[in-house]
Amino acid sequence: MTARITRTEKLDLRLTGEAKHTLAAAAQAQRRSLSECVLESALGRAEEAPERLSKGLAR
């Protein structure tokens, strides 16, 4: 059984309609909520950031 984590913080994000449509389609294809899909992707990139910066790769 997977443990549920209570999320108490909120992040607002401004984006274009096209960007939202793209993200929603990706989430649907993965059978996940839009929030879950965006959060996991953003956290993955954030975890890569220190390593990328130390190698001189800003993007």
CORQUI-V677287 format. One record per residue. RES is the residue in one small letter. PHI is phi in radians with two decimals (999 if undefined). PSI is psi in degrees with one decimal (* if undefined). Layout:
{{RES,PHI,PSI} {RES,PHI,PSI}}
//
This chain:
{{m,999,132.8} {t,-1.45,131.6} {a,-1.28,138.0} {r,-1.58,135.2} {i,-1.82,129.3} {t,-1.41,123.1} {r,-1.71,124.0} {t,-1.98,-11.4} {e,-1.78,152.9} {k,-2.23,143.2} {l,-2.22,122.6} {d,-1.63,143.3} {l,-2.41,129.3} {r,-1.69,133.5} {l,-2.69,165.7} {t,-1.33,162.0} {g,-1.06,-37.7} {e,-1.13,-42.5} {a,-1.12,-42.4} {k,-1.11,-40.6} {h,-1.08,-44.1} {t,-1.07,-45.4} {l,-1.14,-41.7} {a,-1.11,-39.8} {a,-1.14,-41.1} {a,-1.12,-43.0} {a,-1.10,-43.6} {q,-1.10,-41.0} {a,-1.10,-29.7} {q,-1.62,0.9} {r,0.96,48.6} {r,-2.29,164.4} {s,-1.29,157.4} {l,-1.04,-44.3} {s,-1.05,-46.0} {e,-1.09,-42.6} {c,-1.14,-48.0} {v,-1.15,-43.6} {l,-1.07,-47.0} {e,-1.10,-41.6} {s,-1.12,-45.9} {a,-1.13,-40.9} {l,-1.14,-38.0} {g,-1.06,-45.2} {r,-1.15,-39.8} {a,-1.12,-37.5} {e,-1.22,-27.2} {e,-1.38,-22.8} {a,-0.97,-50.3} {p,-1.03,-40.3} {e,-1.16,-43.5} {r,-1.13,-40.1} {l,-1.16,-38.5} {s,-1.19,-22.1} {k,-1.65,2.0} {g,1.37,19.7} {l,-1.84,95.3} {a,-1.20,-28.8} {r,-1.68,*}}
//
